[in-house]
Amino acid sequence: MPATSRPDAGPDNLRPGLQLEGGPPGTEEDGLGYLDALGMHSVRLGLHRMERALADLDRPDRRFPVLLVAGTNGKGSTSALAASALQMAGYRVGLYTSPHLHRFAERVQINGRPVGDEELADGVQTVRRVCTWQDDPAHQDRLTYFELATLLSMLCFARYEVDVAVVETGLGGQFDATAVLAPCVMAVTRIGLDHLEYFGTSLAEVARAEASIFKPGVPVAVAPGQPSDAMEVLRTEAARIGAPLSVCREDYEGPLALRGAHQRQNAAVANKALELLGPRGLSRAQDAVTCGFASTRWPGRFEDVAGVLLDVAHNPDGAQALAHGLRDHYPERPVELVFGVSTDKDYRGILRILARSARHLHLCPPLTRRSLAPTACAAFADEIGLPSSVYSSCTDALHAAQDSADSRGGLVCTTGSFNVVAEVRRLLLDSMAPPSSAATPQ
């Protein structure tokens, strides 16, 4: 498939191909509101709902090639890097990632621009109209939030006739909604310990879960620096399934907009995945990769906003990458750590790692029903000798951290939860906006 230059091919100026089916247009309230009501964190294992819905919708996912990105940490960054390079090569690119920071539309992008809320709402109405069983009171097995979100991305990508879609898995594993897709290439980022209630408590078990979505004959690019026990499982499972495995031997060394040594690992696996796409009709010049990687922007990943560092490290492996980044980029600055997590995260493992870098811990509750009480983190911080303070809101924690950093020449770093990073990022952007208007998070 030859690439044709479409530099402005975002949702606002593309002529859609596949039309969403009839009926009055949805609104954000009856579309995205319906999605929210399903519960963002609801999980019900099984692929039968996705298979049935995609069949009812005439398999929109089969209308374009897919690069599927799995792994524990770095999936979003790797997906964004690959999508940016493909766009620079002249392709119309769909990008599906999760979770979002500020708006659901961040999850579904065409050439780097989120699809509009109204169109997403229309997509929800299309699914409900076509998949009549979804709202049937007698049918208890409804689509989950993530399943419906994944369906919306497939509908939008088909509608805009993308040349290729880069898709990030959710939890991962054989029952992830994205496991029903038929990718032409897969990528696996670094394996770490997360979602232990689903995958198990060892790196080998997590790697086995990630490898469960390998497909016969579909090549897999694997990030460098994998833990040895995880790498052994990936190799064994790939050989058993018949999936050609390409392991990156070194980090990417070209220009990179995303900061941190871990992002060079992510760029390496993105680069290898792009190379594997070549024989499948998606060739790209190296200068497209260079330009794409040098211009990729991915909010909340070792990102500086108004002098505050934001990073969504939410497991020990992510915390280790953040700690390395702090030592590499801010070696002489005392760190005021704004922190909050949900109840399913290994806050002890995260804090044990970050305690080596932080001067003081400013604890706040994430804006979620799964929020872990900051007092639990404070009790553990006391056990490991890390001074801490507890606040009732992210606003109060941020302001206290800023005051402390200002008086000591320190650095404010916010991490631990997507919700906490999103809220602090919104506060910072609002503070930078003109007095007459609030900033719209991007």
N, C-alpha and C positions, 0 to 999 in steps of 0.2 A: 504494500500500500504506500504510494508516494506521499510525502508530506507536502501540504500546500499551506502557504503562509496565511494565517488568519489572526493577525495581531490583536484585533479588537473583538474576538469571538467570545464575548461574555453573554450572560443571560439577557442583558438589556438590548442587545443588537443582533441576536441570532434569529433566523426564521425557524421556528420549531418544525420538526419532522412529524413524529408521532403525536397526535393530538390526544389530550386527556378526554375521556368520554363525557357525553352530554350532561345536561342538567345545569342548574344554576351554579355559578362559581361559588366556591367555598369562601368562608371568611376565616380570619385567624382564630376567632372564637370557636367556630364549629369544626375547624380543621385541626390546627395545631393544639387547640384546647382539648380536642378529643384525644390527640396523641398524648398530651400531658396526663390526662386522666387515666391512661393505661399504667402509669407508674414507671419512671425512668429506670428504676433499679429492679423491676420485676424480672425474674428469671424462671422459665419453665422449659426444661430440657426437651429436645426432640426437633426434628426437621420437617415433620409431616405438615405443619401449618404453612411453612415457607414453600414447600413443594406444591401444595394445593393452591396457595394464593398465586404463585408465579404461573402455574398452569392456567388458572382462571384468567389471568392478565395476558395470556398469550406469550409468555416467556420473554419479557422485555430484556432480561439479562443475557439473552443469546444474540443480541443485535450488535455487539461490539466485543472486542477482545478485552480481557481483564488481567491486570497484574494484581495479585492478591498478596498482601503484606501481613505476616503473622509475627509472633514473638511476644516478649514481655514488655520491654522498654524500648522506646525509640520508633515504634510503628508509625506514629503520626508524622514525626520528622522525616523518616525515610520515605513515606508516601508523598509528603509535600515536595521533597527534593526530586523524586522521580517524576512527579506531575509537572514540576517547573521545567525540568529538562525536556520533557516531551513537548510541552507547549513551545519552548524555544525552538524546537525542531520543526514547528509548524503544524503540529497536530491539534485537533480540538480534543481537550482532555477533561474527563469527569474525575472528580476526586471525592471520595467518601471516607470520612474519618469520624472518630468519636473518642471521648465525649466533646461537647462544645464548651466554650468558656462563657460566652454572653448570650448568643442567640442560636436557636436550633439550626438556622440556615447555614451556619458555619460548617455544618457536617456535609452539606451537599453543594459542591462548587463545580462550575464550568469555567475552565481557563482562569482559575484563581479568583473567581467572583461568586459569592454565594447566590444560590437561586432565591428568588423573592418569596416572602412569606405567603403571599396570596396564591402563588403557583403551588407551593407546597401544600397549602390548605386544599386547593383543588385536587391535588394528588391523593390526599386523605379521603376526600369524598369519592374519588374514582375507585379506590380500593374498597370502600364500604359499599359502593353501588354494585361493583362487579362481584365481589366476594360476599354475597348476601348472608352467608353463614356467620360472618364476623359479628353481626348485630342480632342474630337469631337468639331469642331468650332461651330456646331449648338447647342451644349449642354452647356448652360451657368452655370449650377449648379455644379461646380467642387468641388472636395475634398479640404478642408482647410489644412493648414500646420499641425495643431494638429491632424486632422483626418488621414492624410497620415502617420504622425509619429506613431500614435497608430496602424495603420495597419502594419507598418514595425515591430513593437514590436511583434505583434501576429504572423507574418510570421516567425520571427527569433525564437521565443519560440517553435513554432511547428516544425521548422526545426531541432532544437537541442533537441527535445523531452524532454522538461523540465518536472519534476515531479509536479511542482507547479509554478505559476506566481504570484508575488506580484505587483499589479498595483495601481499607484497613479492617482486619478482623476485630470483633468485639472482645469478649472473654477469650476467644480462641477455642480450639478443640473441635471434635467431630460434631458437636451439637450446636456450634455457633451458627447464627443465621447465614453467615457468608459461606458456610461449608457447602451449601447447595450450588454455588457458582461453579462454572467450568473454566478456571483460569488457564491462560496459555503459558504463564510464568508465575512462580511464587518466590517470595523473599521471606527470610526469617531473620529478625533482628536479635539482639542479645536476649538470652534466656535468663530469667531471674525468678525469685520466689514472690508470687502474687496470686490472688484468687485461690488460696490453698484449700478452701472448702470444696472446690470443684476439681482441682487438679492433683492434690496430694501435697505432701510437705517436703519433698526432695526435688532437687534440680532435674534428676533423671525422670521423675514422674511428670513434672511440668513439660519437659522436652518431649516426652512420649505423647502427651496431650496435644502439643503444638504439631507434632509430626502426624497426628491422626488425620489431618486434612490433606496430606500429600496425595497426589493423583498419579496413577501410572502414566509414564511418558512425559509428565509435565516437569520441566527443569526447575530447580530450586537454588536460589542464591542465598548463602548463609553468611551472616556478619562475622568479621574477625573477632578474636578474643573471647570465644565462647568458653564457659567452664568445661573442663575435660569430660566430666560425666554426662553433661548435656550433649556435648558434641558426639560422644560415642553413641548415644541413643539416636540422634538425628541421622547419623551415618547408617546405623543398623536398620532403622525404619525405612529410610529412603531406598536402601538396597532391597529390602523385603518387598516394598510396594512397586519398585521399578521406576522411581523418580530420580533422574540424573541430578546429582548434587554438586554444586560449585561453591567451594569455601573460599572466601576472600582471605588472602594471606597477609595483607597489610592495610593500614588505614589510607583513606583518600588524602592526597597531599596537595590538591589544587586549591584555588581560592574558594573560600566558604563563608557565607554570611552568618550562618548559625555558629555560635561560639561553643567551645568545650571540646575536649579530646573525644568524648563519646559521640559527638556529632560527626567526627571524621570516620568513626566506625559505621555510623548510619549512612554516611555518604558513600562509603565503600560498598555496602550491600546494595544501595540504590543504583550505583554505577554498574555493578555486576548484573543486576536484574535488567537494566536497560540494554546491556550487551546481549543478554539472552533473548530479549525481544526482537533483536535484529533478524534472525532467521525466520521469525514469525510475521514478517512483513512490516515491522515497525522500526526501520533503520533510523539512526540518528548520528549526526556528526559530533565529534568530540567537542567542538566549540559550542554546540548547543548544551552539552552537559556542563561545560565550564561556565557558560553564562547563566544557565539555570541554577546551578548550585551557588553561584556567587550572588544571586539575587533572591534566593528563597527566604521568605519571612514566615516564621511560625510562632505566634504569640504564646507567651507563658513558658517558653523553653529557654532558660538562662537569658531572659530578656530584661533589658534595662528600660524602665519607664520612669521618667522624672527622678532619676538617681536611685530608684529602688529596684533591686534585683528580684525577678519573678521566675520561679521554676516549679513545675508541677511534679516534683519528685514525691511519689506517694508509696514507695516501697524501699526496702534497704538497698537494692541495686541502684535505683534512681538516686537515693541519698548519697551513695558512694560517688556517683558521677558528679553530683552537685558539690560534694566536699572537695573533689579533685579540682573542679572549676574554680571554687573559691580560693584554693591555694595557688592555682596557676595565675588567676587574673587579679586577685585582691589579697596578695600575701601579707601586707602590712596593716590591713584595716580590721579593727575589731568588728565582729558581725553581731548585729541585733536581729535575732531570728523571730519573725512573726510566723506562728505555726498553729495549725488546726487540722484534725483528721476525722474521718468517719470510723465507725466502730469496727469495720471489717479490715482495717489496716494494721500492720505490725508497727505500731507507734514506738514500741520499745526498741526495735531494731533500727528504725529510722533515727530516733533521737540518740541512740548510742553512737551512731556514726557521726551525726552532725554536732554532737557535743564537743568534738575535737576542734571544730571551727567556730563555734558560737561563743560570744561573751555572755549573752543574756537571752533567755527565751521569753517571748511575749505571746501568751497563749490566748486563743479565741475560738469560739465554736463556729464550724462551718454552717452555712445556711441550708441545712438539710436535716430531714428527720433521722438520718443515720449518724448524726453528729456525736462524736465521742466527747464526754464532759471534759473540759480543759483541766479540771482538778485531777483527773486521772493522769494526764500527762505531767502535771505539776508534781504529783507524788513520785512518779518515776524519775523526773528530773532531779528531785531532791536526793533520790537514791544514788544517782551517778554524779552528784556534785555539780549540777548545772543550775545556776541561779535562774529563777523564773518568776513571772508575774502573770496573774490571770485577769482577763478582761471579759466583759459581757458582749463585746462586739468587735468585729474586724476594724472598725473605725477607731475605736479607743486603743486597740493594740497597735495599729499602724502609727497613730500620733505619738504614743509613748515611745515606740521604737525610733521614730524620726527624731524626737527630742533628745533621746539618749545618744543616737548616732551623731547628731549635730554637735553635741558637747564634747565628743571624744574623737571626732574625725573618723567615725565608723561608717559601716555600710548596713543598710536595712535589706534583709533578704526575706522574702515571703515564700513559704513552701508547705508541703504536707497534704494538700487537698486541692483539687480543681476548683471547688467552691470558694475556698479561701483566696486562692490566687485570682480568681475571677472577680471577687468582691473588691479586693485591694486594687486590682488593675482598674476597675471601674472608678473607684475613688480617686485614683491618681489622674486618670484621663479627665474626670470632671474638674479636678483642681487646675488642670492645664487649659481648660476651655475658656473662651471669653465669658465675661460675667453675664452676658445676656443669653447664653445658651449652654447646655450641658453637652459634653462630648458623647458621641456615639461610639461605643467600643468597636474596634476592628480587630 
